[in-house]
Amino acid sequence: MTSDADDTKRSFTAGALTVNNRSYPRTLYGFDAERTWQLDRKYNTLVTAIGVSDSTPSGYGVVFTVRVDGDTVKEFTMGPGDTAKKLSVDIRGAFRVTLAAHESYTRSDGYGAWIDPTVTK
């Protein structure tokens, strides 16, 4: 995927993260982060899981959003201790896809994570 980033948004960091006491080696995680990739209508499916880092304060939530060509197609709110949720999103014909993880708190103690996001043809 080629990145088409908006410099006003925080980006994701790639690496390992622990969600609900389970370590995931391949995540994109961030505090109030959003990123857009240009797909050029070449892919069919986005497969991923979402979760909230164990370092996130109790009682706080993260809103995960998938947008395809500007339209919200999936949106979920999760908190620390929730089991990672698997997602499969139809992206046939999509020019761009955006993944976002927006927190409901103002401290950067925790992260929303996209776990092993993969696009397939």
CNS distance restraints for C-alpha pairs under 8 A (distance, minus, plus):
assign (resid   1 and name CA) (resid  37 and name CA) 5.95 0.50 0.50
assign (resid   1 and name CA) (resid  38 and name CA) 6.42 0.50 0.50
assign (resid   1 and name CA) (resid  39 and name CA) 6.02 0.50 0.50
assign (resid   2 and name CA) (resid  37 and name CA) 5.45 0.50 0.50
assign (resid   2 and name CA) (resid  38 and name CA) 5.46 0.50 0.50
assign (resid   2 and name CA) (resid  39 and name CA) 7.02 0.50 0.50
assign (resid   3 and name CA) (resid  35 and name CA) 7.68 0.50 0.50
assign (resid   3 and name CA) (resid  36 and name CA) 6.16 0.50 0.50
assign (resid   3 and name CA) (resid  37 and name CA) 4.38 0.50 0.50
assign (resid   3 and name CA) (resid  38 and name CA) 6.12 0.50 0.50
assign (resid   4 and name CA) (resid  35 and name CA) 7.64 0.50 0.50
assign (resid   4 and name CA) (resid  36 and name CA) 5.44 0.50 0.50
assign (resid   4 and name CA) (resid  37 and name CA) 5.26 0.50 0.50
assign (resid   4 and name CA) (resid  38 and name CA) 6.07 0.50 0.50
assign (resid   5 and name CA) (resid  35 and name CA) 5.81 0.50 0.50
assign (resid   5 and name CA) (resid  36 and name CA) 5.63 0.50 0.50
assign (resid   5 and name CA) (resid  37 and name CA) 7.35 0.50 0.50
assign (resid   6 and name CA) (resid  35 and name CA) 7.28 0.50 0.50
assign (resid   6 and name CA) (resid  36 and name CA) 7.65 0.50 0.50
assign (resid   9 and name CA) (resid  33 and name CA) 6.31 0.50 0.50
assign (resid   9 and name CA) (resid  34 and name CA) 6.04 0.50 0.50
assign (resid   9 and name CA) (resid  35 and name CA) 7.64 0.50 0.50
assign (resid  10 and name CA) (resid  30 and name CA) 7.61 0.50 0.50
assign (resid  10 and name CA) (resid  31 and name CA) 7.54 0.50 0.50
assign (resid  10 and name CA) (resid  32 and name CA) 6.60 0.50 0.50
assign (resid  10 and name CA) (resid  33 and name CA) 4.64 0.50 0.50
assign (resid  10 and name CA) (resid  34 and name CA) 6.25 0.50 0.50
assign (resid  11 and name CA) (resid  30 and name CA) 6.76 0.50 0.50
assign (resid  11 and name CA) (resid  33 and name CA) 5.15 0.50 0.50
assign (resid  11 and name CA) (resid  34 and name CA) 5.86 0.50 0.50
assign (resid  11 and name CA) (resid  35 and name CA) 6.13 0.50 0.50
assign (resid  12 and name CA) (resid  28 and name CA) 5.46 0.50 0.50
assign (resid  12 and name CA) (resid  29 and name CA) 5.10 0.50 0.50
assign (resid  12 and name CA) (resid  30 and name CA) 4.74 0.50 0.50
assign (resid  12 and name CA) (resid  31 and name CA) 7.90 0.50 0.50
assign (resid  12 and name CA) (resid  33 and name CA) 5.89 0.50 0.50
assign (resid  12 and name CA) (resid  34 and name CA) 7.09 0.50 0.50
assign (resid  12 and name CA) (resid  35 and name CA) 7.29 0.50 0.50
assign (resid  13 and name CA) (resid  27 and name CA) 7.96 0.50 0.50
assign (resid  13 and name CA) (resid  28 and name CA) 5.45 0.50 0.50
assign (resid  13 and name CA) (resid  29 and name CA) 5.31 0.50 0.50
assign (resid  13 and name CA) (resid  30 and name CA) 6.10 0.50 0.50
assign (resid  14 and name CA) (resid  26 and name CA) 6.98 0.50 0.50
assign (resid  14 and name CA) (resid  27 and name CA) 5.64 0.50 0.50
assign (resid  14 and name CA) (resid  28 and name CA) 4.61 0.50 0.50
assign (resid  14 and name CA) (resid  29 and name CA) 6.48 0.50 0.50
assign (resid  15 and name CA) (resid  25 and name CA) 6.10 0.50 0.50
assign (resid  15 and name CA) (resid  26 and name CA) 5.49 0.50 0.50
assign (resid  15 and name CA) (resid  27 and name CA) 5.42 0.50 0.50
assign (resid  15 and name CA) (resid  28 and name CA) 6.64 0.50 0.50
assign (resid  15 and name CA) (resid  29 and name CA) 7.74 0.50 0.50
assign (resid  16 and name CA) (resid  23 and name CA) 6.86 0.50 0.50
assign (resid  16 and name CA) (resid  24 and name CA) 5.45 0.50 0.50
assign (resid  16 and name CA) (resid  25 and name CA) 3.97 0.50 0.50
assign (resid  16 and name CA) (resid  26 and name CA) 5.57 0.50 0.50
assign (resid  16 and name CA) (resid  27 and name CA) 5.93 0.50 0.50
assign (resid  17 and name CA) (resid  23 and name CA) 5.74 0.50 0.50
assign (resid  17 and name CA) (resid  24 and name CA) 5.43 0.50 0.50
assign (resid  17 and name CA) (resid  25 and name CA) 6.51 0.50 0.50
assign (resid  17 and name CA) (resid  26 and name CA) 7.86 0.50 0.50
assign (resid  17 and name CA) (resid  27 and name CA) 6.69 0.50 0.50
assign (resid  17 and name CA) (resid  29 and name CA) 7.73 0.50 0.50
assign (resid  17 and name CA) (resid  53 and name CA) 6.62 0.50 0.50
assign (resid  17 and name CA) (resid 113 and name CA) 7.75 0.50 0.50
assign (resid  18 and name CA) (resid  22 and name CA) 5.29 0.50 0.50
assign (resid  18 and name CA) (resid  23 and name CA) 4.24 0.50 0.50
assign (resid  18 and name CA) (resid  24 and name CA) 6.02 0.50 0.50
assign (resid  18 and name CA) (resid  53 and name CA) 5.64 0.50 0.50
assign (resid  18 and name CA) (resid  54 and name CA) 6.00 0.50 0.50
assign (resid  19 and name CA) (resid  23 and name CA) 6.40 0.50 0.50
assign (resid  19 and name CA) (resid  24 and name CA) 7.37 0.50 0.50
assign (resid  19 and name CA) (resid  51 and name CA) 6.05 0.50 0.50
assign (resid  19 and name CA) (resid  52 and name CA) 5.76 0.50 0.50
assign (resid  19 and name CA) (resid  53 and name CA) 4.75 0.50 0.50
assign (resid  19 and name CA) (resid  54 and name CA) 5.41 0.50 0.50
assign (resid  19 and name CA) (resid  80 and name CA) 7.51 0.50 0.50
assign (resid  19 and name CA) (resid  81 and name CA) 7.11 0.50 0.50
assign (resid  19 and name CA) (resid  82 and name CA) 7.89 0.50 0.50
assign (resid  19 and name CA) (resid  83 and name CA) 7.43 0.50 0.50
assign (resid  19 and name CA) (resid  84 and name CA) 6.98 0.50 0.50
assign (resid  20 and name CA) (resid  52 and name CA) 7.73 0.50 0.50
assign (resid  20 and name CA) (resid  53 and name CA) 7.27 0.50 0.50
assign (resid  20 and name CA) (resid  54 and name CA) 6.04 0.50 0.50
assign (resid  20 and name CA) (resid  80 and name CA) 6.89 0.50 0.50
assign (resid  20 and name CA) (resid  81 and name CA) 4.63 0.50 0.50
assign (resid  20 and name CA) (resid  82 and name CA) 6.14 0.50 0.50
assign (resid  20 and name CA) (resid  83 and name CA) 5.95 0.50 0.50
assign (resid  20 and name CA) (resid  84 and name CA) 7.52 0.50 0.50
assign (resid  21 and name CA) (resid  54 and name CA) 7.00 0.50 0.50
assign (resid  21 and name CA) (resid  81 and name CA) 7.86 0.50 0.50
assign (resid  24 and name CA) (resid 115 and name CA) 6.96 0.50 0.50
assign (resid  26 and name CA) (resid 115 and name CA) 6.18 0.50 0.50
assign (resid  26 and name CA) (resid 116 and name CA) 5.09 0.50 0.50
assign (resid  27 and name CA) (resid 113 and name CA) 6.11 0.50 0.50
assign (resid  27 and name CA) (resid 114 and name CA) 5.50 0.50 0.50
assign (resid  27 and name CA) (resid 115 and name CA) 4.39 0.50 0.50
assign (resid  27 and name CA) (resid 116 and name CA) 5.33 0.50 0.50
assign (resid  27 and name CA) (resid 117 and name CA) 7.46 0.50 0.50
assign (resid  28 and name CA) (resid 113 and name CA) 5.63 0.50 0.50
assign (resid  28 and name CA) (resid 114 and name CA) 5.11 0.50 0.50
assign (resid  28 and name CA) (resid 115 and name CA) 6.52 0.50 0.50
assign (resid  28 and name CA) (resid 116 and name CA) 7.56 0.50 0.50
assign (resid  28 and name CA) (resid 117 and name CA) 7.88 0.50 0.50
assign (resid  29 and name CA) (resid  33 and name CA) 7.87 0.50 0.50
assign (resid  29 and name CA) (resid 111 and name CA) 5.95 0.50 0.50
assign (resid  29 and name CA) (resid 112 and name CA) 5.55 0.50 0.50
assign (resid  29 and name CA) (resid 113 and name CA) 4.23 0.50 0.50
assign (resid  29 and name CA) (resid 114 and name CA) 6.24 0.50 0.50
assign (resid  30 and name CA) (resid 101 and name CA) 7.12 0.50 0.50
assign (resid  30 and name CA) (resid 111 and name CA) 5.08 0.50 0.50
assign (resid  30 and name CA) (resid 112 and name CA) 5.75 0.50 0.50
assign (resid  30 and name CA) (resid 113 and name CA) 6.77 0.50 0.50
assign (resid  31 and name CA) (resid 101 and name CA) 7.23 0.50 0.50
assign (resid  31 and name CA) (resid 102 and name CA) 7.01 0.50 0.50
assign (resid  31 and name CA) (resid 103 and name CA) 6.76 0.50 0.50
assign (resid  31 and name CA) (resid 108 and name CA) 5.92 0.50 0.50
assign (resid  31 and name CA) (resid 110 and name CA) 6.72 0.50 0.50
assign (resid  31 and name CA) (resid 111 and name CA) 5.00 0.50 0.50
assign (resid  31 and name CA) (resid 112 and name CA) 6.52 0.50 0.50
assign (resid  32 and name CA) (resid 100 and name CA) 7.64 0.50 0.50
assign (resid  32 and name CA) (resid 101 and name CA) 5.59 0.50 0.50
assign (resid  32 and name CA) (resid 102 and name CA) 4.24 0.50 0.50
assign (resid  32 and name CA) (resid 103 and name CA) 5.47 0.50 0.50
assign (resid  32 and name CA) (resid 111 and name CA) 7.86 0.50 0.50
assign (resid  32 and name CA) (resid 112 and name CA) 7.77 0.50 0.50
assign (resid  33 and name CA) (resid 100 and name CA) 5.77 0.50 0.50
assign (resid  33 and name CA) (resid 101 and name CA) 5.41 0.50 0.50
assign (resid  33 and name CA) (resid 102 and name CA) 6.31 0.50 0.50
assign (resid  34 and name CA) (resid  98 and name CA) 7.05 0.50 0.50
assign (resid  34 and name CA) (resid  99 and name CA) 5.77 0.50 0.50
assign (resid  34 and name CA) (resid 100 and name CA) 4.14 0.50 0.50
assign (resid  34 and name CA) (resid 101 and name CA) 6.34 0.50 0.50
assign (resid  34 and name CA) (resid 102 and name CA) 7.90 0.50 0.50
assign (resid  35 and name CA) (resid  98 and name CA) 5.58 0.50 0.50
assign (resid  35 and name CA) (resid  99 and name CA) 5.61 0.50 0.50
assign (resid  35 and name CA) (resid 100 and name CA) 6.48 0.50 0.50
assign (resid  36 and name CA) (resid  96 and name CA) 6.71 0.50 0.50
assign (resid  36 and name CA) (resid  97 and name CA) 5.65 0.50 0.50
assign (resid  36 and name CA) (resid  98 and name CA) 4.16 0.50 0.50
assign (resid  36 and name CA) (resid  99 and name CA) 6.53 0.50 0.50
assign (resid  37 and name CA) (resid  96 and name CA) 5.61 0.50 0.50
assign (resid  37 and name CA) (resid  97 and name CA) 5.51 0.50 0.50
assign (resid  37 and name CA) (resid  98 and name CA) 6.38 0.50 0.50
assign (resid  38 and name CA) (resid  95 and name CA) 5.95 0.50 0.50
assign (resid  38 and name CA) (resid  96 and name CA) 4.40 0.50 0.50
assign (resid  38 and name CA) (resid  97 and name CA) 6.63 0.50 0.50
assign (resid  39 and name CA) (resid  43 and name CA) 6.79 0.50 0.50
assign (resid  39 and name CA) (resid  94 and name CA) 6.61 0.50 0.50
assign (resid  39 and name CA) (resid  95 and name CA) 5.18 0.50 0.50
assign (resid  39 and name CA) (resid  96 and name CA) 5.31 0.50 0.50
assign (resid  39 and name CA) (resid  97 and name CA) 7.11 0.50 0.50
assign (resid  40 and name CA) (resid  94 and name CA) 6.88 0.50 0.50
assign (resid  40 and name CA) (resid  95 and name CA) 4.61 0.50 0.50
assign (resid  40 and name CA) (resid  96 and name CA) 6.98 0.50 0.50
assign (resid  41 and name CA) (resid  92 and name CA) 6.67 0.50 0.50
assign (resid  41 and name CA) (resid  93 and name CA) 4.50 0.50 0.50
assign (resid  41 and name CA) (resid  94 and name CA) 4.82 0.50 0.50
assign (resid  41 and name CA) (resid  95 and name CA) 4.92 0.50 0.50
assign (resid  41 and name CA) (resid  96 and name CA) 7.92 0.50 0.50
assign (resid  42 and name CA) (resid  92 and name CA) 7.64 0.50 0.50
assign (resid  42 and name CA) (resid  93 and name CA) 7.16 0.50 0.50
assign (resid  42 and name CA) (resid  94 and name CA) 7.78 0.50 0.50
assign (resid  42 and name CA) (resid 121 and name CA) 6.54 0.50 0.50
assign (resid  43 and name CA) (resid  91 and name CA) 6.51 0.50 0.50
assign (resid  43 and name CA) (resid  92 and name CA) 5.92 0.50 0.50
assign (resid  43 and name CA) (resid  93 and name CA) 7.33 0.50 0.50
assign (resid  43 and name CA) (resid  94 and name CA) 7.53 0.50 0.50
assign (resid  43 and name CA) (resid 119 and name CA) 6.39 0.50 0.50
assign (resid  43 and name CA) (resid 120 and name CA) 5.55 0.50 0.50
assign (resid  43 and name CA) (resid 121 and name CA) 4.33 0.50 0.50
assign (resid  44 and name CA) (resid  90 and name CA) 6.05 0.50 0.50
assign (resid  44 and name CA) (resid  91 and name CA) 5.02 0.50 0.50
assign (resid  44 and name CA) (resid  92 and name CA) 4.24 0.50 0.50
assign (resid  44 and name CA) (resid  93 and name CA) 7.40 0.50 0.50
assign (resid  44 and name CA) (resid 119 and name CA) 7.23 0.50 0.50
assign (resid  44 and name CA) (resid 120 and name CA) 5.84 0.50 0.50
assign (resid  44 and name CA) (resid 121 and name CA) 5.10 0.50 0.50
assign (resid  45 and name CA) (resid  88 and name CA) 6.74 0.50 0.50
assign (resid  45 and name CA) (resid  89 and name CA) 5.63 0.50 0.50
assign (resid  45 and name CA) (resid  90 and name CA) 4.82 0.50 0.50
assign (resid  45 and name CA) (resid  91 and name CA) 5.20 0.50 0.50
assign (resid  45 and name CA) (resid  92 and name CA) 6.79 0.50 0.50
assign (resid  45 and name CA) (resid 119 and name CA) 5.53 0.50 0.50
assign (resid  45 and name CA) (resid 120 and name CA) 5.38 0.50 0.50
assign (resid  45 and name CA) (resid 121 and name CA) 7.00 0.50 0.50
assign (resid  46 and name CA) (resid  87 and name CA) 7.92 0.50 0.50
assign (resid  46 and name CA) (resid  88 and name CA) 5.69 0.50 0.50
assign (resid  46 and name CA) (resid  89 and name CA) 5.04 0.50 0.50
assign (resid  46 and name CA) (resid  90 and name CA) 6.56 0.50 0.50
assign (resid  46 and name CA) (resid  91 and name CA) 6.56 0.50 0.50
assign (resid  46 and name CA) (resid 117 and name CA) 6.95 0.50 0.50
assign (resid  46 and name CA) (resid 118 and name CA) 5.67 0.50 0.50
assign (resid  46 and name CA) (resid 119 and name CA) 4.47 0.50 0.50
assign (resid  46 and name CA) (resid 120 and name CA) 6.67 0.50 0.50
assign (resid  47 and name CA) (resid  86 and name CA) 7.75 0.50 0.50
assign (resid  47 and name CA) (resid  87 and name CA) 5.82 0.50 0.50
assign (resid  47 and name CA) (resid  88 and name CA) 4.56 0.50 0.50
assign (resid  47 and name CA) (resid  89 and name CA) 6.49 0.50 0.50
assign (resid  47 and name CA) (resid 117 and name CA) 5.82 0.50 0.50
assign (resid  47 and name CA) (resid 118 and name CA) 5.30 0.50 0.50
assign (resid  47 and name CA) (resid 119 and name CA) 6.34 0.50 0.50
assign (resid  48 and name CA) (resid  86 and name CA) 5.98 0.50 0.50
assign (resid  48 and name CA) (resid  87 and name CA) 5.34 0.50 0.50
assign (resid  48 and name CA) (resid  88 and name CA) 6.58 0.50 0.50
assign (resid  48 and name CA) (resid 114 and name CA) 6.55 0.50 0.50
assign (resid  48 and name CA) (resid 115 and name CA) 5.70 0.50 0.50
assign (resid  48 and name CA) (resid 116 and name CA) 5.66 0.50 0.50
assign (resid  48 and name CA) (resid 117 and name CA) 4.33 0.50 0.50
assign (resid  48 and name CA) (resid 118 and name CA) 6.33 0.50 0.50
assign (resid  49 and name CA) (resid  84 and name CA) 6.15 0.50 0.50
assign (resid  49 and name CA) (resid  85 and name CA) 5.20 0.50 0.50
assign (resid  49 and name CA) (resid  86 and name CA) 4.07 0.50 0.50
assign (resid  49 and name CA) (resid  87 and name CA) 5.49 0.50 0.50
assign (resid  49 and name CA) (resid 114 and name CA) 5.88 0.50 0.50
assign (resid  49 and name CA) (resid 115 and name CA) 4.88 0.50 0.50
assign (resid  49 and name CA) (resid 116 and name CA) 6.98 0.50 0.50
assign (resid  49 and name CA) (resid 117 and name CA) 7.17 0.50 0.50
assign (resid  50 and name CA) (resid  64 and name CA) 7.57 0.50 0.50
assign (resid  50 and name CA) (resid  84 and name CA) 5.44 0.50 0.50
assign (resid  50 and name CA) (resid  85 and name CA) 5.29 0.50 0.50
assign (resid  50 and name CA) (resid  86 and name CA) 6.56 0.50 0.50
assign (resid  50 and name CA) (resid  87 and name CA) 7.65 0.50 0.50
assign (resid  50 and name CA) (resid 112 and name CA) 7.49 0.50 0.50
assign (resid  50 and name CA) (resid 113 and name CA) 5.60 0.50 0.50
assign (resid  50 and name CA) (resid 114 and name CA) 4.79 0.50 0.50
assign (resid  50 and name CA) (resid 115 and name CA) 5.71 0.50 0.50
assign (resid  51 and name CA) (resid  78 and name CA) 6.87 0.50 0.50
assign (resid  51 and name CA) (resid  79 and name CA) 7.74 0.50 0.50
assign (resid  51 and name CA) (resid  80 and name CA) 7.85 0.50 0.50
assign (resid  51 and name CA) (resid  82 and name CA) 7.10 0.50 0.50
assign (resid  51 and name CA) (resid  83 and name CA) 6.97 0.50 0.50
assign (resid  51 and name CA) (resid  84 and name CA) 4.65 0.50 0.50
assign (resid  51 and name CA) (resid  85 and name CA) 6.58 0.50 0.50
assign (resid  51 and name CA) (resid 112 and name CA) 6.10 0.50 0.50
assign (resid  51 and name CA) (resid 113 and name CA) 5.28 0.50 0.50
assign (resid  51 and name CA) (resid 114 and name CA) 6.84 0.50 0.50
assign (resid  51 and name CA) (resid 115 and name CA) 7.42 0.50 0.50
assign (resid  52 and name CA) (resid  56 and name CA) 6.98 0.50 0.50
assign (resid  52 and name CA) (resid  62 and name CA) 6.99 0.50 0.50
assign (resid  52 and name CA) (resid  78 and name CA) 6.73 0.50 0.50
assign (resid  52 and name CA) (resid  79 and name CA) 5.86 0.50 0.50
assign (resid  52 and name CA) (resid  80 and name CA) 5.19 0.50 0.50
assign (resid  52 and name CA) (resid  81 and name CA) 7.46 0.50 0.50
assign (resid  52 and name CA) (resid  82 and name CA) 7.32 0.50 0.50
assign (resid  52 and name CA) (resid  84 and name CA) 7.77 0.50 0.50
assign (resid  52 and name CA) (resid 110 and name CA) 7.46 0.50 0.50
assign (resid  52 and name CA) (resid 111 and name CA) 5.89 0.50 0.50
assign (resid  52 and name CA) (resid 112 and name CA) 4.73 0.50 0.50
assign (resid  52 and name CA) (resid 113 and name CA) 5.91 0.50 0.50
assign (resid  53 and name CA) (resid  80 and name CA) 6.22 0.50 0.50
assign (resid  53 and name CA) (resid 110 and name CA) 5.78 0.50 0.50
assign (resid  53 and name CA) (resid 111 and name CA) 5.25 0.50 0.50
assign (resid  53 and name CA) (resid 112 and name CA) 6.36 0.50 0.50
assign (resid  53 and name CA) (resid 113 and name CA) 7.01 0.50 0.50
assign (resid  54 and name CA) (resid  80 and name CA) 5.69 0.50 0.50
assign (resid  54 and name CA) (resid  81 and name CA) 6.71 0.50 0.50
assign (resid  54 and name CA) (resid 110 and name CA) 7.23 0.50 0.50
assign (resid  55 and name CA) (resid  80 and name CA) 7.76 0.50 0.50
assign (resid  55 and name CA) (resid 109 and name CA) 6.15 0.50 0.50
assign (resid  55 and name CA) (resid 110 and name CA) 4.91 0.50 0.50
assign (resid  55 and name CA) (resid 111 and name CA) 7.51 0.50 0.50
assign (resid  56 and name CA) (resid  60 and name CA) 7.16 0.50 0.50
assign (resid  56 and name CA) (resid  79 and name CA) 7.93 0.50 0.50
assign (resid  56 and name CA) (resid  80 and name CA) 5.90 0.50 0.50
assign (resid  56 and name CA) (resid 109 and name CA) 5.66 0.50 0.50
assign (resid  56 and name CA) (resid 110 and name CA) 3.68 0.50 0.50
assign (resid  56 and name CA) (resid 111 and name CA) 6.41 0.50 0.50
assign (resid  57 and name CA) (resid  80 and name CA) 7.22 0.50 0.50
assign (resid  57 and name CA) (resid 109 and name CA) 7.07 0.50 0.50
assign (resid  57 and name CA) (resid 110 and name CA) 6.85 0.50 0.50
assign (resid  58 and name CA) (resid  79 and name CA) 7.56 0.50 0.50
assign (resid  58 and name CA) (resid  80 and name CA) 6.31 0.50 0.50
assign (resid  59 and name CA) (resid  79 and name CA) 7.08 0.50 0.50
assign (resid  59 and name CA) (resid  80 and name CA) 7.79 0.50 0.50
assign (resid  60 and name CA) (resid  79 and name CA) 6.00 0.50 0.50
assign (resid  60 and name CA) (resid  80 and name CA) 7.40 0.50 0.50
assign (resid  60 and name CA) (resid 103 and name CA) 7.58 0.50 0.50
assign (resid  60 and name CA) (resid 104 and name CA) 6.15 0.50 0.50
assign (resid  60 and name CA) (resid 105 and name CA) 6.51 0.50 0.50
assign (resid  61 and name CA) (resid  77 and name CA) 6.33 0.50 0.50
assign (resid  61 and name CA) (resid  78 and name CA) 5.44 0.50 0.50
assign (resid  61 and name CA) (resid  79 and name CA) 4.46 0.50 0.50
assign (resid  61 and name CA) (resid  80 and name CA) 7.35 0.50 0.50
assign (resid  61 and name CA) (resid 103 and name CA) 5.96 0.50 0.50
assign (resid  61 and name CA) (resid 104 and name CA) 5.53 0.50 0.50
assign (resid  61 and name CA) (resid 105 and name CA) 7.71 0.50 0.50
assign (resid  62 and name CA) (resid  77 and name CA) 5.48 0.50 0.50
assign (resid  62 and name CA) (resid  78 and name CA) 5.43 0.50 0.50
assign (resid  62 and name CA) (resid  79 and name CA) 6.20 0.50 0.50
assign (resid  62 and name CA) (resid 101 and name CA) 6.21 0.50 0.50
assign (resid  62 and name CA) (resid 102 and name CA) 5.48 0.50 0.50
assign (resid  62 and name CA) (resid 103 and name CA) 4.38 0.50 0.50
assign (resid  62 and name CA) (resid 104 and name CA) 6.16 0.50 0.50
assign (resid  62 and name CA) (resid 111 and name CA) 7.96 0.50 0.50
assign (resid  62 and name CA) (resid 112 and name CA) 6.07 0.50 0.50
assign (resid  63 and name CA) (resid  75 and name CA) 6.91 0.50 0.50
assign (resid  63 and name CA) (resid  76 and name CA) 5.66 0.50 0.50
assign (resid  63 and name CA) (resid  77 and name CA) 4.33 0.50 0.50
assign (resid  63 and name CA) (resid  78 and name CA) 6.60 0.50 0.50
assign (resid  63 and name CA) (resid 100 and name CA) 7.83 0.50 0.50
assign (resid  63 and name CA) (resid 101 and name CA) 5.61 0.50 0.50
assign (resid  63 and name CA) (resid 102 and name CA) 5.16 0.50 0.50
assign (resid  63 and name CA) (resid 103 and name CA) 6.31 0.50 0.50
assign (resid  63 and name CA) (resid 104 and name CA) 7.77 0.50 0.50
assign (resid  64 and name CA) (resid  74 and name CA) 7.96 0.50 0.50
assign (resid  64 and name CA) (resid  75 and name CA) 5.50 0.50 0.50
assign (resid  64 and name CA) (resid  76 and name CA) 5.24 0.50 0.50
assign (resid  64 and name CA) (resid  77 and name CA) 6.18 0.50 0.50
assign (resid  64 and name CA) (resid  78 and name CA) 7.90 0.50 0.50
assign (resid  64 and name CA) (resid  99 and name CA) 7.48 0.50 0.50
assign (resid  64 and name CA) (resid 100 and name CA) 5.63 0.50 0.50
assign (resid  64 and name CA) (resid 101 and name CA) 4.63 0.50 0.50
assign (resid  64 and name CA) (resid 102 and name CA) 6.61 0.50 0.50
assign (resid  64 and name CA) (resid 112 and name CA) 7.60 0.50 0.50
assign (resid  65 and name CA) (resid  72 and name CA) 6.85 0.50 0.50
assign (resid  65 and name CA) (resid  73 and name CA) 7.75 0.50 0.50
assign (resid  65 and name CA) (resid  74 and name CA) 5.74 0.50 0.50
assign (resid  65 and name CA) (resid  75 and name CA) 4.46 0.50 0.50
assign (resid  65 and name CA) (resid  76 and name CA) 6.73 0.50 0.50
assign (resid  65 and name CA) (resid  98 and name CA) 7.86 0.50 0.50
assign (resid  65 and name CA) (resid  99 and name CA) 5.92 0.50 0.50
assign (resid  65 and name CA) (resid 100 and name CA) 5.11 0.50 0.50
assign (resid  65 and name CA) (resid 101 and name CA) 6.59 0.50 0.50
assign (resid  66 and name CA) (resid  72 and name CA) 5.87 0.50 0.50
assign (resid  66 and name CA) (resid  73 and name CA) 5.83 0.50 0.50
assign (resid  66 and name CA) (resid  74 and name CA) 5.15 0.50 0.50
assign (resid  66 and name CA) (resid  75 and name CA) 6.48 0.50 0.50
assign (resid  66 and name CA) (resid  97 and name CA) 7.15 0.50 0.50
assign (resid  66 and name CA) (resid  98 and name CA) 5.72 0.50 0.50
assign (resid  66 and name CA) (resid  99 and name CA) 4.96 0.50 0.50
assign (resid  66 and name CA) (resid 100 and name CA) 6.62 0.50 0.50
assign (resid  67 and name CA) (resid  71 and name CA) 5.05 0.50 0.50
assign (resid  67 and name CA) (resid  72 and name CA) 4.24 0.50 0.50
assign (resid  67 and name CA) (resid  73 and name CA) 5.62 0.50 0.50
assign (resid  67 and name CA) (resid  74 and name CA) 7.19 0.50 0.50
assign (resid  67 and name CA) (resid  97 and name CA) 5.71 0.50 0.50
assign (resid  67 and name CA) (resid  98 and name CA) 4.98 0.50 0.50
assign (resid  67 and name CA) (resid  99 and name CA) 6.68 0.50 0.50
assign (resid  68 and name CA) (resid  72 and name CA) 6.51 0.50 0.50
assign (resid  68 and name CA) (resid  73 and name CA) 6.69 0.50 0.50
assign (resid  68 and name CA) (resid  91 and name CA) 7.10 0.50 0.50
assign (resid  68 and name CA) (resid  94 and name CA) 6.28 0.50 0.50
assign (resid  68 and name CA) (resid  95 and name CA) 7.72 0.50 0.50
assign (resid  68 and name CA) (resid  96 and name CA) 5.95 0.50 0.50
assign (resid  68 and name CA) (resid  97 and name CA) 4.63 0.50 0.50
assign (resid  68 and name CA) (resid  98 and name CA) 6.45 0.50 0.50
assign (resid  69 and name CA) (resid  94 and name CA) 6.33 0.50 0.50
assign (resid  69 and name CA) (resid  95 and name CA) 6.19 0.50 0.50
assign (resid  69 and name CA) (resid  96 and name CA) 5.14 0.50 0.50
assign (resid  69 and name CA) (resid  97 and name CA) 6.18 0.50 0.50
assign (resid  69 and name CA) (resid  98 and name CA) 7.98 0.50 0.50
assign (resid  70 and name CA) (resid  96 and name CA) 7.92 0.50 0.50
assign (resid  70 and name CA) (resid  97 and name CA) 7.85 0.50 0.50
assign (resid  70 and name CA) (resid  98 and name CA) 7.81 0.50 0.50
assign (resid  78 and name CA) (resid  82 and name CA) 6.59 0.50 0.50
assign (resid  91 and name CA) (resid  97 and name CA) 7.94 0.50 0.50
assign (resid 101 and name CA) (resid 112 and name CA) 5.41 0.50 0.50
assign (resid 101 and name CA) (resid 113 and name CA) 7.38 0.50 0.50
assign (resid 102 and name CA) (resid 112 and name CA) 7.41 0.50 0.50
assign (resid 103 and name CA) (resid 111 and name CA) 7.88 0.50 0.50
assign (resid 103 and name CA) (resid 112 and name CA) 7.50 0.50 0.50
